[in-house]
Amino acid sequence: MDLLVIISGIAVAISVVVFLTPKFVRYTEEITIDASVAQIYDHIRFQKDLMRWSAWPSETGSTCECQQEDGGVGAQTVFFDKEGKRIGHQEVTAISENKSVDFELFGGGPPHKAKMQFELIPINATRTKVLLHFTNEIMPPFNLVLRLVGVVSWTRKLHQKDLDGLKRFSEPPFQIYTGQPASISGTT
């Protein structure tokens, strides 16, 4: 009987912790880039460019393929694992010319709703502040599990690497995420 009470107590404690753990992950990362708003806007909205400066393919060992019309709402990048199996995609859901690009992220794993927005703020004609706003609603009990195993902090670190990659792609000497030269029209 004592074991049953202990197990019940543990179950209740875990339930309370899951209930108290936030379902939402929200943060904003920012970087200042020495490039015009229009250049950065294109580097983000065109998936073929985004996948050249993004940390995700290299850091996760995945490959990607752009689908749909690139550069506008509905453009998608599909991700594949090392064996070539589709593991998810991101889709451009809204754009505001030279102001913002919104994405929704779809993937395997625990049920979640991830969204990301790149907001562009001109400082002057050749300098831009980029804000990366990220939100993810993670369904219980995975809200606790993903925090405990470090997925939430790992994701944030990759978003920070993404902004660093965007900066390297947009400023001389214009490099893709892995450090090789990027051929960008009008710059190389």
Disulfide bonds with the S-S distance in Angstrom:
none
